[in-house]
């Protein structure tokens, strides 16, 4: 599980491709979110949590 340190929220990686990492989880307002994040942004703003 990963935490978004920029906006808040917790996410799980559901897949990967060349340019994007696909994630699903909840945002800072507890809304369910799915989508894709560019790899450069993912490694910059997401950190692994236990």
mmCIF file of the N, C-alpha and C atoms, coordinates in Angstrom:
data_MODEL
# 
_entry.id   MODEL 
# 
loop_
_atom_site.group_PDB 
_atom_site.id 
_atom_site.type_symbol 
_atom_site.label_atom_id 
_atom_site.label_alt_id 
_atom_site.label_comp_id 
_atom_site.label_asym_id 
_atom_site.label_entity_id 
_atom_site.label_seq_id 
_atom_site.pdbx_PDB_ins_code 
_atom_site.Cartn_x 
_atom_site.Cartn_y 
_atom_site.Cartn_z 
_atom_site.occupancy 
_atom_site.B_iso_or_equiv 
_atom_site.pdbx_formal_charge 
_atom_site.auth_seq_id 
_atom_site.auth_comp_id 
_atom_site.auth_asym_id 
_atom_site.auth_atom_id 
_atom_site.pdbx_PDB_model_num 
ATOM 1   N N  . UNK A 1 1  ? 0.854   -1.174 0.000   1.00 0.00 ? 1  UNK A N  1 
ATOM 2   C CA . UNK A 1 1  ? 0.000   0.000  0.000   1.00 0.00 ? 1  UNK A CA 1 
ATOM 3   C C  . UNK A 1 1  ? 0.897   1.233  0.000   1.00 0.00 ? 1  UNK A C  1 
ATOM 4   N N  . UNK A 1 2  ? 0.453   2.249  -0.686  1.00 0.00 ? 2  UNK A N  1 
ATOM 5   C CA . UNK A 1 2  ? 1.208   3.497  -0.804  1.00 0.00 ? 2  UNK A CA 1 
ATOM 6   C C  . UNK A 1 2  ? 0.375   4.668  -0.315  1.00 0.00 ? 2  UNK A C  1 
ATOM 7   N N  . UNK A 1 3  ? 1.057   5.679  0.218   1.00 0.00 ? 3  UNK A N  1 
ATOM 8   C CA . UNK A 1 3  ? 0.403   6.911  0.656   1.00 0.00 ? 3  UNK A CA 1 
ATOM 9   C C  . UNK A 1 3  ? 0.824   8.041  -0.269  1.00 0.00 ? 3  UNK A C  1 
ATOM 10  N N  . UNK A 1 4  ? -0.142  8.847  -0.680  1.00 0.00 ? 4  UNK A N  1 
ATOM 11  C CA . UNK A 1 4  ? 0.129   10.029 -1.489  1.00 0.00 ? 4  UNK A CA 1 
ATOM 12  C C  . UNK A 1 4  ? 0.504   11.165 -0.546  1.00 0.00 ? 4  UNK A C  1 
ATOM 13  N N  . UNK A 1 5  ? 1.759   11.573 -0.540  1.00 0.00 ? 5  UNK A N  1 
ATOM 14  C CA . UNK A 1 5  ? 2.205   12.605 0.395   1.00 0.00 ? 5  UNK A CA 1 
ATOM 15  C C  . UNK A 1 5  ? 1.842   14.008 -0.073  1.00 0.00 ? 5  UNK A C  1 
ATOM 16  N N  . UNK A 1 6  ? 1.469   14.181 -1.335  1.00 0.00 ? 6  UNK A N  1 
ATOM 17  C CA . UNK A 1 6  ? 1.093   15.498 -1.852  1.00 0.00 ? 6  UNK A CA 1 
ATOM 18  C C  . UNK A 1 6  ? -0.353  15.838 -1.509  1.00 0.00 ? 6  UNK A C  1 
ATOM 19  N N  . UNK A 1 7  ? -1.289  14.923 -1.801  1.00 0.00 ? 7  UNK A N  1 
ATOM 20  C CA . UNK A 1 7  ? -2.711  15.197 -1.590  1.00 0.00 ? 7  UNK A CA 1 
ATOM 21  C C  . UNK A 1 7  ? -3.332  14.380 -0.465  1.00 0.00 ? 7  UNK A C  1 
ATOM 22  N N  . UNK A 1 8  ? -2.674  13.348 -0.004  1.00 0.00 ? 8  UNK A N  1 
ATOM 23  C CA . UNK A 1 8  ? -3.238  12.470 1.008   1.00 0.00 ? 8  UNK A CA 1 
ATOM 24  C C  . UNK A 1 8  ? -3.981  11.324 0.353   1.00 0.00 ? 8  UNK A C  1 
ATOM 25  N N  . UNK A 1 9  ? -4.268  10.291 1.112   1.00 0.00 ? 9  UNK A N  1 
ATOM 26  C CA . UNK A 1 9  ? -4.960  9.130  0.579   1.00 0.00 ? 9  UNK A CA 1 
ATOM 27  C C  . UNK A 1 9  ? -4.045  7.925  0.512   1.00 0.00 ? 9  UNK A C  1 
ATOM 28  N N  . UNK A 1 10 ? -4.666  6.759  0.415   1.00 0.00 ? 10 UNK A N  1 
ATOM 29  C CA . UNK A 1 10 ? -3.925  5.503  0.380   1.00 0.00 ? 10 UNK A CA 1 
ATOM 30  C C  . UNK A 1 10 ? -4.317  4.728  -0.861  1.00 0.00 ? 10 UNK A C  1 
ATOM 31  N N  . UNK A 1 11 ? -3.326  4.130  -1.513  1.00 0.00 ? 11 UNK A N  1 
ATOM 32  C CA . UNK A 1 11 ? -3.542  3.485  -2.802  1.00 0.00 ? 11 UNK A CA 1 
ATOM 33  C C  . UNK A 1 11 ? -2.805  2.158  -2.900  1.00 0.00 ? 11 UNK A C  1 
ATOM 34  N N  . UNK A 1 12 ? -3.336  1.274  -3.726  1.00 0.00 ? 12 UNK A N  1 
ATOM 35  C CA . UNK A 1 12 ? -2.716  -0.001 -4.048  1.00 0.00 ? 12 UNK A CA 1 
ATOM 36  C C  . UNK A 1 12 ? -2.398  -0.019 -5.534  1.00 0.00 ? 12 UNK A C  1 
ATOM 37  N N  . UNK A 1 13 ? -1.245  -0.556 -5.893  1.00 0.00 ? 13 UNK A N  1 
ATOM 38  C CA . UNK A 1 13 ? -0.863  -0.671 -7.298  1.00 0.00 ? 13 UNK A CA 1 
ATOM 39  C C  . UNK A 1 13 ? -1.625  -1.838 -7.911  1.00 0.00 ? 13 UNK A C  1 
ATOM 40  N N  . UNK A 1 14 ? -2.350  -1.578 -9.000  1.00 0.00 ? 14 UNK A N  1 
ATOM 41  C CA . UNK A 1 14 ? -3.134  -2.633 -9.655  1.00 0.00 ? 14 UNK A CA 1 
ATOM 42  C C  . UNK A 1 14 ? -2.521  -3.080 -10.973 1.00 0.00 ? 14 UNK A C  1 
ATOM 43  N N  . UNK A 1 15 ? -1.535  -2.340 -11.476 1.00 0.00 ? 15 UNK A N  1 
ATOM 44  C CA . UNK A 1 15 ? -0.884  -2.721 -12.728 1.00 0.00 ? 15 UNK A CA 1 
ATOM 45  C C  . UNK A 1 15 ? 0.162   -1.704 -13.124 1.00 0.00 ? 15 UNK A C  1 
ATOM 46  N N  . UNK A 1 16 ? 0.979   -2.094 -14.081 1.00 0.00 ? 16 UNK A N  1 
ATOM 47  C CA . UNK A 1 16 ? 2.040   -1.203 -14.561 1.00 0.00 ? 16 UNK A CA 1 
ATOM 48  C C  . UNK A 1 16 ? 2.147   -1.322 -16.073 1.00 0.00 ? 16 UNK A C  1 
ATOM 49  N N  . UNK A 1 17 ? 2.564   -0.244 -16.724 1.00 0.00 ? 17 UNK A N  1 
ATOM 50  C CA . UNK A 1 17 ? 2.896   -0.261 -18.143 1.00 0.00 ? 17 UNK A CA 1 
ATOM 51  C C  . UNK A 1 17 ? 4.108   0.648  -18.335 1.00 0.00 ? 17 UNK A C  1 
ATOM 52  N N  . UNK A 1 18 ? 4.487   0.919  -19.568 1.00 0.00 ? 18 UNK A N  1 
ATOM 53  C CA . UNK A 1 18 ? 5.715   1.682  -19.824 1.00 0.00 ? 18 UNK A CA 1 
ATOM 54  C C  . UNK A 1 18 ? 5.717   3.063  -19.178 1.00 0.00 ? 18 UNK A C  1 
ATOM 55  N N  . UNK A 1 19 ? 4.628   3.801  -19.319 1.00 0.00 ? 19 UNK A N  1 
ATOM 56  C CA . UNK A 1 19 ? 4.604   5.188  -18.857 1.00 0.00 ? 19 UNK A CA 1 
ATOM 57  C C  . UNK A 1 19 ? 3.844   5.403  -17.556 1.00 0.00 ? 19 UNK A C  1 
ATOM 58  N N  . UNK A 1 20 ? 2.932   4.499  -17.203 1.00 0.00 ? 20 UNK A N  1 
ATOM 59  C CA . UNK A 1 20 ? 2.037   4.742  -16.080 1.00 0.00 ? 20 UNK A CA 1 
ATOM 60  C C  . UNK A 1 20 ? 2.035   3.591  -15.078 1.00 0.00 ? 20 UNK A C  1 
ATOM 61  N N  . UNK A 1 21 ? 1.684   3.928  -13.847 1.00 0.00 ? 21 UNK A N  1 
ATOM 62  C CA . UNK A 1 21 ? 1.398   2.938  -12.816 1.00 0.00 ? 21 UNK A CA 1 
ATOM 63  C C  . UNK A 1 21 ? -0.077  3.093  -12.484 1.00 0.00 ? 21 UNK A C  1 
ATOM 64  N N  . UNK A 1 22 ? -0.832  2.014  -12.590 1.00 0.00 ? 22 UNK A N  1 
ATOM 65  C CA . UNK A 1 22 ? -2.271  2.043  -12.335 1.00 0.00 ? 22 UNK A CA 1 
ATOM 66  C C  . UNK A 1 22 ? -2.519  1.816  -10.846 1.00 0.00 ? 22 UNK A C  1 
ATOM 67  N N  . UNK A 1 23 ? -3.364  2.666  -10.253 1.00 0.00 ? 23 UNK A N  1 
ATOM 68  C CA . UNK A 1 23 ? -3.621  2.586  -8.820  1.00 0.00 ? 23 UNK A CA 1 
ATOM 69  C C  . UNK A 1 23 ? -5.122  2.587  -8.541  1.00 0.00 ? 23 UNK A C  1 
ATOM 70  N N  . UNK A 1 24 ? -5.467  2.083  -7.357  1.00 0.00 ? 24 UNK A N  1 
ATOM 71  C CA . UNK A 1 24 ? -6.837  2.126  -6.852  1.00 0.00 ? 24 UNK A CA 1 
ATOM 72  C C  . UNK A 1 24 ? -6.751  2.316  -5.351  1.00 0.00 ? 24 UNK A C  1 
ATOM 73  N N  . UNK A 1 25 ? -7.696  3.093  -4.797  1.00 0.00 ? 25 UNK A N  1 
ATOM 74  C CA . UNK A 1 25 ? -7.676  3.323  -3.364  1.00 0.00 ? 25 UNK A CA 1 
ATOM 75  C C  . UNK A 1 25 ? -8.646  4.402  -2.963  1.00 0.00 ? 25 UNK A C  1 
ATOM 76  N N  . UNK A 1 26 ? -8.319  5.087  -1.863  1.00 0.00 ? 26 UNK A N  1 
ATOM 77  C CA . UNK A 1 26 ? -9.180  6.159  -1.354  1.00 0.00 ? 26 UNK A CA 1 
ATOM 78  C C  . UNK A 1 26 ? -8.379  7.449  -1.274  1.00 0.00 ? 26 UNK A C  1 
ATOM 79  N N  . UNK A 1 27 ? -9.051  8.568  -1.593  1.00 0.00 ? 27 UNK A N  1 
ATOM 80  C CA . UNK A 1 27 ? -8.374  9.862  -1.530  1.00 0.00 ? 27 UNK A CA 1 
ATOM 81  C C  . UNK A 1 27 ? -8.537  10.470 -0.132  1.00 0.00 ? 27 UNK A C  1 
ATOM 82  N N  . UNK A 1 28 ? -8.141  11.733 0.002   1.00 0.00 ? 28 UNK A N  1 
ATOM 83  C CA . UNK A 1 28 ? -8.158  12.395 1.312   1.00 0.00 ? 28 UNK A CA 1 
ATOM 84  C C  . UNK A 1 28 ? -9.559  12.577 1.875   1.00 0.00 ? 28 UNK A C  1 
ATOM 85  N N  . UNK A 1 29 ? -10.593 12.505 1.027   1.00 0.00 ? 29 UNK A N  1 
ATOM 86  C CA . UNK A 1 29 ? -11.986 12.651 1.486   1.00 0.00 ? 29 UNK A CA 1 
ATOM 87  C C  . UNK A 1 29 ? -12.706 11.308 1.528   1.00 0.00 ? 29 UNK A C  1 
ATOM 88  N N  . UNK A 1 30 ? -11.952 10.199 1.520   1.00 0.00 ? 30 UNK A N  1 
ATOM 89  C CA . UNK A 1 30 ? -12.475 8.829  1.584   1.00 0.00 ? 30 UNK A CA 1 
ATOM 90  C C  . UNK A 1 30 ? -13.342 8.461  0.386   1.00 0.00 ? 30 UNK A C  1 
ATOM 91  N N  . UNK A 1 31 ? -13.112 9.078  -0.750  1.00 0.00 ? 31 UNK A N  1 
ATOM 92  C CA . UNK A 1 31 ? -13.771 8.672  -1.998  1.00 0.00 ? 31 UNK A CA 1 
ATOM 93  C C  . UNK A 1 31 ? -12.955 7.569  -2.653  1.00 0.00 ? 31 UNK A C  1 
ATOM 94  N N  . UNK A 1 32 ? -13.627 6.601  -3.243  1.00 0.00 ? 32 UNK A N  1 
ATOM 95  C CA . UNK A 1 32 ? -12.926 5.529  -3.945  1.00 0.00 ? 32 UNK A CA 1 
ATOM 96  C C  . UNK A 1 32 ? -12.420 6.068  -5.276  1.00 0.00 ? 32 UNK A C  1 
ATOM 97  N N  . UNK A 1 33 ? -11.133 5.825  -5.548  1.00 0.00 ? 33 UNK A N  1 
ATOM 98  C CA . UNK A 1 33 ? -10.485 6.382  -6.732  1.00 0.00 ? 33 UNK A CA 1 
ATOM 99  C C  . UNK A 1 33 ? -9.722  5.282  -7.464  1.00 0.00 ? 33 UNK A C  1 
ATOM 100 N N  . UNK A 1 34 ? -9.838  5.267  -8.786  1.00 0.00 ? 34 UNK A N  1 
ATOM 101 C CA . UNK A 1 34 ? -8.984  4.420  -9.619  1.00 0.00 ? 34 UNK A CA 1 
ATOM 102 C C  . UNK A 1 34 ? -8.421  5.292  -10.725 1.00 0.00 ? 34 UNK A C  1 
ATOM 103 N N  . UNK A 1 35 ? -7.269  4.929  -11.219 1.00 0.00 ? 35 UNK A N  1 
ATOM 104 C CA . UNK A 1 35 ? -6.689  5.713  -12.301 1.00 0.00 ? 35 UNK A CA 1 
ATOM 105 C C  . UNK A 1 35 ? -5.258  5.329  -12.543 1.00 0.00 ? 35 UNK A C  1 
ATOM 106 N N  . UNK A 1 36 ? -4.568  6.192  -13.287 1.00 0.00 ? 36 UNK A N  1 
ATOM 107 C CA . UNK A 1 36 ? -3.177  5.944  -13.589 1.00 0.00 ? 36 UNK A CA 1 
ATOM 108 C C  . UNK A 1 36 ? -2.359  7.183  -13.256 1.00 0.00 ? 36 UNK A C  1 
ATOM 109 N N  . UNK A 1 37 ? -1.124  6.933  -12.859 1.00 0.00 ? 37 UNK A N  1 
ATOM 110 C CA . UNK A 1 37 ? -0.216  7.998  -12.458 1.00 0.00 ? 37 UNK A CA 1 
ATOM 111 C C  . UNK A 1 37 ? 1.058   7.841  -13.276 1.00 0.00 ? 37 UNK A C  1 
ATOM 112 N N  . UNK A 1 38 ? 1.592   8.925  -13.851 1.00 0.00 ? 38 UNK A N  1 
ATOM 113 C CA . UNK A 1 38 ? 2.876   8.812  -14.547 1.00 0.00 ? 38 UNK A CA 1 
ATOM 114 C C  . UNK A 1 38 ? 3.959   8.306  -13.584 1.00 0.00 ? 38 UNK A C  1 
ATOM 115 N N  . UNK A 1 39 ? 4.851   7.460  -14.074 1.00 0.00 ? 39 UNK A N  1 
ATOM 116 C CA . UNK A 1 39 ? 5.871   6.855  -13.208 1.00 0.00 ? 39 UNK A CA 1 
ATOM 117 C C  . UNK A 1 39 ? 6.707   7.897  -12.481 1.00 0.00 ? 39 UNK A C  1 
ATOM 118 N N  . UNK A 1 40 ? 7.066   8.980  -13.164 1.00 0.00 ? 40 UNK A N  1 
ATOM 119 C CA . UNK A 1 40 ? 7.899   10.007 -12.516 1.00 0.00 ? 40 UNK A CA 1 
ATOM 120 C C  . UNK A 1 40 ? 7.176   10.632 -11.333 1.00 0.00 ? 40 UNK A C  1 
ATOM 121 N N  . UNK A 1 41 ? 5.883   10.887 -11.475 1.00 0.00 ? 41 UNK A N  1 
ATOM 122 C CA . UNK A 1 41 ? 5.094   11.455 -10.383 1.00 0.00 ? 41 UNK A CA 1 
ATOM 123 C C  . UNK A 1 41 ? 4.880   10.437 -9.265  1.00 0.00 ? 41 UNK A C  1 
ATOM 124 N N  . UNK A 1 42 ? 4.689   9.179  -9.629  1.00 0.00 ? 42 UNK A N  1 
ATOM 125 C CA . UNK A 1 42 ? 4.460   8.143  -8.624  1.00 0.00 ? 42 UNK A CA 1 
ATOM 126 C C  . UNK A 1 42 ? 5.662   8.034  -7.687  1.00 0.00 ? 42 UNK A C  1 
ATOM 127 N N  . UNK A 1 43 ? 6.857   7.938  -8.256  1.00 0.00 ? 43 UNK A N  1 
ATOM 128 C CA . UNK A 1 43 ? 8.048   7.780  -7.423  1.00 0.00 ? 43 UNK A CA 1 
ATOM 129 C C  . UNK A 1 43 ? 8.393   9.059  -6.666  1.00 0.00 ? 43 UNK A C  1 
ATOM 130 N N  . UNK A 1 44 ? 7.892   10.192 -7.127  1.00 0.00 ? 44 UNK A N  1 
ATOM 131 C CA . UNK A 1 44 ? 8.155   11.466 -6.458  1.00 0.00 ? 44 UNK A CA 1 
ATOM 132 C C  . UNK A 1 44 ? 7.213   11.688 -5.275  1.00 0.00 ? 44 UNK A C  1 
ATOM 133 N N  . UNK A 1 45 ? 5.924   11.341 -5.403  1.00 0.00 ? 45 UNK A N  1 
ATOM 134 C CA . UNK A 1 45 ? 4.925   11.721 -4.413  1.00 0.00 ? 45 UNK A CA 1 
ATOM 135 C C  . UNK A 1 45 ? 4.294   10.583 -3.622  1.00 0.00 ? 45 UNK A C  1 
ATOM 136 N N  . UNK A 1 46 ? 4.613   9.339  -3.950  1.00 0.00 ? 46 UNK A N  1 
ATOM 137 C CA . UNK A 1 46 ? 4.019   8.218  -3.221  1.00 0.00 ? 46 UNK A CA 1 
ATOM 138 C C  . UNK A 1 46 ? 5.090   7.510  -2.410  1.00 0.00 ? 46 UNK A C  1 
ATOM 139 N N  . UNK A 1 47 ? 4.746   7.158  -1.173  1.00 0.00 ? 47 UNK A N  1 
ATOM 140 C CA . UNK A 1 47 ? 5.704   6.394  -0.372  1.00 0.00 ? 47 UNK A CA 1 
ATOM 141 C C  . UNK A 1 47 ? 5.018   5.154  0.170   1.00 0.00 ? 47 UNK A C  1 
ATOM 142 N N  . UNK A 1 48 ? 5.780   4.097  0.329   1.00 0.00 ? 48 UNK A N  1 
ATOM 143 C CA . UNK A 1 48 ? 5.255   2.809  0.769   1.00 0.00 ? 48 UNK A CA 1 
ATOM 144 C C  . UNK A 1 48 ? 4.974   2.852  2.270   1.00 0.00 ? 48 UNK A C  1 
ATOM 145 N N  . UNK A 1 49 ? 3.814   2.325  2.651   1.00 0.00 ? 49 UNK A N  1 
ATOM 146 C CA . UNK A 1 49 ? 3.460   2.194  4.067   1.00 0.00 ? 49 UNK A CA 1 
ATOM 147 C C  . UNK A 1 49 ? 3.120   0.752  4.347   1.00 0.00 ? 49 UNK A C  1 
ATOM 148 N N  . UNK A 1 50 ? 3.253   0.348  5.584   1.00 0.00 ? 50 UNK A N  1 
ATOM 149 C CA . UNK A 1 50 ? 2.949   -1.043 5.971   1.00 0.00 ? 50 UNK A CA 1 
ATOM 150 C C  . UNK A 1 50 ? 1.485   -1.209 6.263   1.00 0.00 ? 50 UNK A C  1 
# 
